[in-house]
């Protein structure tokens, strides 16, 4: 009997580089600075809240599809406080999702039709392109300007066509940590003002901004907010990436379309987890304000520890990643080969930045994650300085 054949929808896509490098780190006993997760626990009050709701409060059944009302109310208050804007309507403008990943996929599935074009600023998180293609959309890649990796709005303008459905933003940016400015948002507004083009703004690192520079959210710009899906992540904000809880803020009409997909994609997010997050948001609403002071010392320590190394460190204005050039160590080696050798021989796992390009463009850059304990960063840096 002949076996059925399958025509892959993503024949050129393999296992994510983050999983690959984490697996290699485990095999080699390397310090994992590749995948973007902390090696410390969420705040104790959040852990206690989860234990309370998971074991003693009876919150074991489906939550409402859009998210617990009390959690959505807390998100609305947080949004208004952080960005000094009118609070989004908790009933019609906020949807709790299974991480920002599900929110992003649901947005694309909701609004991108076959043949629609979606502008992606590269380098970009490796989910973006495949998720667009799975909807029949066409990713249009616009390179960010080297070496700052800021948008070139003339290039964006040249890439817009009558088929453009959506522009994707990511600030603070993964992998570079670059942040958008108020002028950037004004420039984008000028390009979109007389169009039907939507915006998807991935702002999961919104509270990790350094050197006194504020995060500029699309939610602060009325002309963009009315056409935008804005994604956030409790996993990033509370050092709990494994909880997979995020949310999307969007105008009512866009939220309706998002929920049409969300209800059939995951339907609802873990009920005790939502209650725990609501408890902590209500009891300690300013946790997010503490994150710059929490993460900037980690960034500064890691940069200081590598100052005497042969790596050339690029600026890191936000997020929890540090890009580095390795040309003074191995000028002709590909970033993939160098990352693999670094893991095997130096015992430190990193991510090659070519993985953030649809065509594997190689600028000789690797990405470190500094969301680690001090002893982890010191141990990794000691190994890296020996190169």
C-alpha positions in Angstrom: 0.0 0.0 0.0 1.4 3.4 -1.0 1.9 5.9 1.8 0.1 9.2 1.5 2.2 12.1 0.3 2.2 15.5 2.0 2.8 18.7 0.2 4.4 20.9 2.9 3.1 24.4 3.4 6.5 25.5 4.7 9.0 23.2 2.9 11.9 25.5 3.5 11.3 25.8 7.3 13.1 23.6 9.8 13.3 23.5 13.5 13.6 27.0 15.0 17.2 28.1 15.6 16.3 28.8 19.2 15.4 25.2 19.8 18.4 24.0 17.8 20.9 26.1 19.9 19.2 25.2 23.2 19.5 21.5 22.3 23.1 21.9 21.3 23.8 23.7 24.6 22.3 20.8 26.5 24.3 18.3 24.6 27.5 20.2 25.2 26.9 21.3 28.8 27.2 24.9 27.6 25.9 28.0 29.3 22.8 28.9 27.3 22.7 32.6 26.3 20.9 31.7 23.1 17.2 31.3 23.8 15.5 34.3 25.3 14.4 33.1 28.7 15.6 34.0 32.2 17.4 31.5 34.5 15.6 32.9 37.6 12.0 32.5 38.8 9.0 34.9 38.6 8.3 37.1 41.6 7.4 35.1 44.6 4.1 36.8 45.0 3.1 35.7 41.5 4.2 32.1 42.3 2.2 32.1 45.5 -0.8 33.5 43.7 -0.7 30.7 41.1 -0.4 28.0 43.7 -3.3 29.5 45.6 -5.6 29.6 42.5 -4.4 26.2 41.1 -4.9 24.3 44.4 -7.5 25.8 46.6 -9.8 28.2 44.8 -11.6 26.0 42.3 -10.5 27.9 39.2 -10.1 24.8 37.1 -12.6 25.3 34.2 -12.5 27.3 31.0 -12.0 31.0 31.4 -14.1 33.3 29.2 -12.8 33.3 25.6 -11.5 36.9 25.6 -9.9 36.5 29.0 -11.0 36.9 32.6 -12.9 40.2 33.0 -10.9 41.1 36.1 -7.6 40.6 34.3 -8.8 42.6 31.3 -9.8 45.4 33.6 -6.3 45.3 35.2 -4.7 45.5 31.8 -6.8 48.5 30.9 -5.8 50.3 34.0 -2.1 49.4 33.5 -2.2 50.6 29.9 -3.7 54.0 30.8 -1.2 54.4 33.7 1.9 53.4 31.8 1.2 55.3 28.6 -0.9 58.2 29.9 -3.7 57.5 27.3 -7.4 56.8 27.6 -7.8 53.2 28.9 -8.8 50.7 26.3 -12.3 49.2 26.9 -11.8 45.9 28.7 -14.8 44.3 27.1 -14.3 45.3 23.5 -10.6 46.1 23.1 -8.5 43.6 25.1 -8.0 39.9 24.4 -5.9 37.6 26.6 -4.0 35.1 24.5 -1.7 32.1 24.8 1.4 34.2 24.7 2.1 37.0 22.2 2.9 34.2 19.7 -0.7 33.1 19.5 -1.9 36.8 19.4 0.4 37.4 16.4 -0.7 34.4 14.6 -4.3 35.1 15.3 -4.0 38.7 14.0 -2.4 37.5 10.7 -5.0 34.7 10.3 -7.8 37.3 10.9 -6.8 40.0 8.5 -4.3 38.7 5.9 -5.9 37.2 2.8 -4.2 35.2 0.0 -2.1 37.6 -2.1 -2.0 40.4 0.6 1.4 41.9 1.2 2.8 42.3 4.8 5.8 44.6 5.4 8.4 43.1 7.7 11.4 45.0 8.9 14.5 42.8 8.9 16.2 41.4 10.9 13.0 40.1 12.4 11.8 37.3 14.8 11.7 34.1 12.8 8.0 33.6 13.4 6.8 36.5 11.3 7.5 35.3 7.8 6.2 31.7 8.1 3.0 32.9 9.9 2.3 35.4 7.0 2.9 32.7 4.4 0.6 30.2 6.1 -2.3 32.7 5.5 -1.4 33.0 1.8 0.2 36.4 2.4 3.4 37.6 0.9 6.0 38.9 3.3 7.8 42.0 1.9 11.1 42.4 3.6 12.5 45.9 4.2 16.0 46.0 5.7 16.7 48.1 8.8 19.5 50.6 8.4 22.9 49.4 9.6 24.5 49.7 12.0 21.7 51.2 14.2 19.0 48.9 12.8 16.5 51.8 12.8 13.8 52.0 10.1 14.5 53.8 6.8 11.1 55.3 6.1 11.9 56.1 2.5 12.5 52.4 2.0 9.3 51.6 3.7 7.4 54.0 1.5 8.9 52.5 -1.6 7.8 49.1 -0.5 4.1 50.0 0.0 1.8 49.0 -2.8 -2.0 48.7 -3.3 -1.7 45.1 -2.1 -0.1 46.1 1.3 -2.4 44.9 4.1 -0.3 45.2 7.2 3.0 46.7 8.5 4.7 44.8 11.3 6.6 46.7 13.9 8.8 45.4 16.8 10.0 47.8 19.5 12.1 47.2 21.6 13.5 45.2 18.7 14.5 41.5 18.8 17.3 40.8 18.1 19.0 44.3 18.3 17.3 46.1 21.2 16.7 49.2 19.0 13.7 51.3 20.0 11.4 53.4 17.9 11.2 57.1 18.5 8.2 59.5 18.5 9.6 60.7 15.1 9.5 57.1 13.8 5.8 56.8 14.7 5.1 60.2 13.1 6.8 59.1 9.9 4.8 55.9 9.8 1.6 57.8 10.3 2.4 60.1 7.4 2.8 57.0 5.2 -0.4 55.3 6.3 -2.8 58.1 6.9 -4.8 57.9 3.7 -4.6 54.1 3.3 -6.4 51.1 4.6 -3.2 49.5 5.8 -3.2 48.0 9.3 -0.4 47.9 11.9 0.7 45.0 14.0 3.0 46.3 16.8 5.0 43.6 18.7 5.8 45.4 22.0 6.6 42.4 24.3 9.8 44.0 25.6 8.0 47.3 26.3 9.2 47.6 29.9 12.8 46.8 29.2 14.2 50.2 28.0 17.4 51.8 29.3 19.4 55.0 29.8 16.2 56.9 30.6 14.8 56.5 27.1 11.1 55.8 27.1 9.3 53.2 25.1 7.1 54.8 22.5 4.0 52.6 22.1 1.7 52.8 19.1 -1.0 53.1 21.7 0.2 56.6 22.4 -0.4 57.7 18.8 -4.1 58.1 18.1 -3.8 58.0 14.3 -1.9 54.6 14.6 -3.9 53.2 17.5 -7.1 53.3 15.5 -5.6 50.9 12.9 -3.3 48.8 15.1 -3.1 45.5 17.0 -0.6 46.0 19.9 0.8 42.9 21.5 2.2 42.5 25.0 3.6 39.6 27.0 3.2 38.8 30.7 5.8 36.1 30.2 8.5 38.7 29.5 7.3 41.2 32.1 7.1 38.7 34.9 10.1 36.4 34.0 7.7 33.6 33.3 8.0 32.7 29.6 6.8 29.2 30.2 3.4 30.5 31.4 2.6 31.6 27.8 0.2 34.5 28.6 0.0 37.6 26.5 -2.6 40.0 25.3 -3.6 42.1 22.4 -5.1 45.7 22.5 -6.9 46.8 19.4 -10.0 48.9 18.5 -13.4 47.1 18.7 -13.7 46.3 15.0 -10.2 44.8 14.9 -10.7 43.0 18.2 -13.8 41.3 16.8 -11.8 39.9 13.9 -9.0 38.8 16.2 -11.5 36.9 18.5 -13.1 35.2 15.5 -9.8 33.3 15.1 -8.7 33.2 18.7 -11.9 31.3 19.7 -11.0 28.5 17.3 -7.2 28.6 17.9 -6.9 28.3 21.7 -10.3 29.5 22.8 -9.1 30.4 26.3 -5.9 30.7 28.4 -5.2 28.9 31.6 -7.7 30.0 34.3 -5.6 29.9 37.4 -2.8 31.6 35.6 -5.0 34.5 34.6 -6.3 34.9 38.2 -2.7 34.9 39.5 -1.7 37.6 37.1 -4.8 39.7 38.0 -4.0 39.3 41.7 -0.4 40.7 41.2 -1.5 43.5 38.8 -4.0 44.6 41.4 -1.7 44.3 44.4 1.5 45.6 42.8 0.5 47.6 39.7 3.9 49.2 39.3 6.1 46.1 38.8 6.7 47.1 35.2 8.3 50.4 36.4 11.0 48.4 38.2 12.2 46.5 35.1 14.5 49.1 33.6 16.4 49.2 36.9 16.4 45.4 37.0 17.7 44.8 33.5 20.0 47.7 32.8 22.6 46.5 35.4 22.6 43.1 33.8 23.2 44.7 30.4 25.9 47.0 31.8 27.6 44.2 33.7 27.7 41.9 30.6 29.1 44.7 28.4 31.7 45.5 31.1 32.7 41.9 31.4 33.2 41.6 27.6 34.9 45.0 27.2 38.3 43.3 27.2 37.2 40.6 24.9 37.6 40.5 21.1 33.9 40.9 20.5 32.6 44.2 19.2 29.4 45.0 21.1 26.6 46.9 19.4 24.3 49.4 21.3 21.5 47.7 23.2 18.8 50.3 24.0 16.1 47.9 25.1 15.0 44.3 25.4 17.3 41.7 27.0 19.6 40.9 24.1 23.1 42.0 23.1 24.4 41.8 19.6 28.1 41.3 18.9 30.5 41.2 15.9 33.1 38.4 16.0 35.2 39.5 13.1 38.3 40.1 15.3 38.1 36.4 16.3 37.1 34.7 13.1 36.6 37.1 10.2 35.6 34.6 7.5 33.5 32.1 9.4 29.7 32.1 8.9 27.7 33.1 11.9 26.0 29.7 12.1 29.3 27.9 12.1 30.8 30.3 14.6 27.8 29.9 16.9 28.0 26.2 16.8 31.7 26.2 17.4 31.3 28.7 20.3 28.9 26.3 21.9 31.0 23.2 21.5 34.5 24.7 22.1 33.9 27.6 24.5 30.8 26.3 26.2 28.6 29.3 25.5 25.5 29.0 23.3 24.4 32.0 21.2 22.1 32.6 18.3 23.4 33.5 14.8 21.7 36.7 13.6 21.3 35.3 10.1 18.4 33.3 11.5 16.5 36.6 11.7 16.7 37.1 7.9 14.4 35.3 5.4 17.5 34.8 3.1 20.0 34.0 5.9 21.8 37.3 5.3 25.0 37.1 7.3 26.5 40.3 8.8 28.9 38.4 11.1 26.7 39.0 14.2 25.6 36.8 17.1 23.0 37.4 19.8 23.5 36.9 23.5 20.7 36.9 26.0 21.6 38.7 29.2 18.4 37.9 31.1 20.5 35.7 33.4 21.7 35.6 37.0 24.9 37.5 37.7 26.9 34.3 38.3 25.7 33.0 34.9 26.8 36.1 33.1 30.2 36.1 34.8 30.8 32.5 34.0 29.9 32.9 30.4 32.0 36.1 30.0 35.0 34.3 31.5 34.8 31.7 28.8 34.2 34.3 26.1 37.2 36.3 27.1 39.5 33.3 26.5 38.7 33.3 22.8 
